[in-house]
Amino acid sequence: MVNTSELRHRKLGKKNLPPHVKTQVKKEKPSKSCFPLMLFAVITSVAAIMVIGYLISPIKAEVFKDVQHVPLTGVFSVNEKLSKGVRITGLPGPESVVEGSGGKLYTGLADGRIVCIHPSSDGEIGAGKVENITTGSIQGAAMSSDALGHGRPLGLRVIANTLYVMDSIYGLYTVDLITKSTNLLIAPDAVTPVMKFPNDLTFSADGQTVYFTVVSSLDGITDVAHTIFRGDCTSRVFKYDLSTRKLTLVLENLCTANG
Ligand SMILES: *[C@@H]1O[C@H](CO)[C@@H](O)[C@H](O)[C@H]1NC(C)=O
């Protein structure tokens, strides 16, 4: 903004003005001539931020090649069955939900707990009381990262009265659904490089072998944004023989193997 007395001074020209007014007039530059300079400064700053960001970035992004798309047909075909469901509130971040005997549902929560959602007294699944099965912490157990301060059960499977849990912090453990006791089978540091982000599990048809995924050797679940932005290709699949307790690497260098 230019006040009226300054405008008058400009009209009069510099010549006849007292010295203090001259400097005032000199300082004021027409805004048009500033524009290229400002544009240059903005472009230079943005470029500098990008270069510095690239240099100090904790991630190195990879390009996914040969991505194969699964056709959404058969069991994968789009449906709206879930829209008929009833929302269960008060349970933060359930990742994997499995059904045990008697219509009981089990899921792992963001605070590390595993809970059982009982059926209602008239048998409606998911409509009964919620019971804590674990506390979310395993005393003295090794952790893939202690940033959370508790476990994060992601993959769950139930076989008879045993719940198999792939926890991104503690690794693989079982929970006896009768006694609720926890038994750690594979800690994150059981292999090299250590499992930073254990994720999900499944069983062979005979129920003797557990196959599980580890998303990353670089970042844990608290740095999941790094995993996403880098296109992390350090994922591995392991198999674990329940009777011999032998752990074997099956596949490696997969890109962000989730479930
Ligand atoms: C289950 O655990 C949570 C978190 O510790 C607690 O707030 C809640 O009261 C517990 N529920 C029962 C039924 O004990």
Ligand as a Chemical Component Dictionary entry (heavy atoms), coordinates in Angstrom:
data_LIG
# 
_chem_comp.id                   LIG 
_chem_comp.type                 NON-POLYMER 
_chem_comp.pdbx_formal_charge   0 
_chem_comp.three_letter_code    LIG 
# 
loop_
_chem_comp_atom.comp_id 
_chem_comp_atom.atom_id 
_chem_comp_atom.alt_atom_id 
_chem_comp_atom.type_symbol 
_chem_comp_atom.charge 
_chem_comp_atom.model_Cartn_x 
_chem_comp_atom.model_Cartn_y 
_chem_comp_atom.model_Cartn_z 
_chem_comp_atom.pdbx_ordinal 
LIG C1 C1 C 0 -9.788  -55.310 28.947 1  
LIG O1 O1 O 0 -8.583  -54.583 28.905 2  
LIG C2 C2 C 0 -8.771  -53.198 28.760 3  
LIG C3 C3 C 0 -7.406  -52.555 28.559 4  
LIG O2 O2 O 0 -6.522  -52.959 29.556 5  
LIG C4 C4 C 0 -9.509  -52.640 29.949 6  
LIG O3 O3 O 0 -9.720  -51.262 29.775 7  
LIG C5 C5 C 0 -10.842 -53.360 30.060 8  
LIG O4 O4 O 0 -11.503 -52.932 31.219 9  
LIG C6 C6 C 0 -10.658 -54.856 30.112 10 
LIG N1 N1 N 0 -11.945 -55.489 30.021 11 
LIG C7 C7 C 0 -12.330 -56.410 30.875 12 
LIG C8 C8 C 0 -13.715 -56.975 30.644 13 
LIG O5 O5 O 0 -11.623 -56.786 31.786 14 
# 
loop_
_chem_comp_bond.comp_id 
_chem_comp_bond.atom_id_1 
_chem_comp_bond.atom_id_2 
_chem_comp_bond.value_order 
_chem_comp_bond.pdbx_ordinal 
LIG C1 O1 SING 1  
LIG C1 C6 SING 2  
LIG O1 C2 SING 3  
LIG C2 C3 SING 4  
LIG C2 C4 SING 5  
LIG C3 O2 SING 6  
LIG C4 O3 SING 7  
LIG C4 C5 SING 8  
LIG C5 O4 SING 9  
LIG C5 C6 SING 10 
LIG C6 N1 SING 11 
LIG N1 C7 SING 12 
LIG C7 C8 SING 13 
LIG C7 O5 DOUB 14 
# 
